[in-house]
Amino acid sequence: QVRLVESGGGLVQAGGSLRLSCSASESIFNFNVMDWYRQAPGKERELVASMTSGGTPIYADSVKGRFTISRDNAKNTMYLQMSSLKLEDTATYFCHVKKWLYNYWGQGTPVAVSS
C-alpha cells in the first residue's frame, strides 16, 4: 500500500506563489506516473500536471507557464511549484501515482487564492 502525504497548501494572494509537496512512503522509482490533480468546489477533479519517469512533463493549458512539476528522488517527494496564482486556482490539490495497475491518492491539500 502506497501512502502519499501532501503539504504546502494555504491561503495566498493573487499573483503569489506556493510550493506543494507530496511525500511517498516508498521509492518514487516504483511509480509509472506521478501527477497533480485539483478539485474546486462543485467541479470535477482535473489533471494539473503529470510526469513519467524520464518523460517530459505535461501541463493543463490553464497552468502552463505558471506551474512546474518536479521530483526529488532521494527524498521520495514530488513537488508542484505554483506561481502567478489566480483566483481560479483555488481548489484542493491531490497527488496521484500509478504503480503498475494500481492508483494511489493523497488526502489533498487546500489552496485558496484571494484577491
Buried (B, 14 or more C-beta within 10 A) or exposed (E): EBEBBBEBBEEBEBEEEBBBBBBBEEEBEEBEBBBBBBBBEEEEBEBBBBBBEEEEBBBBEEBEEBBBBEBEEEEBBBBBBBBEBBEEBBBBBBBBBBBEEEEBBBEBBEBBBEE
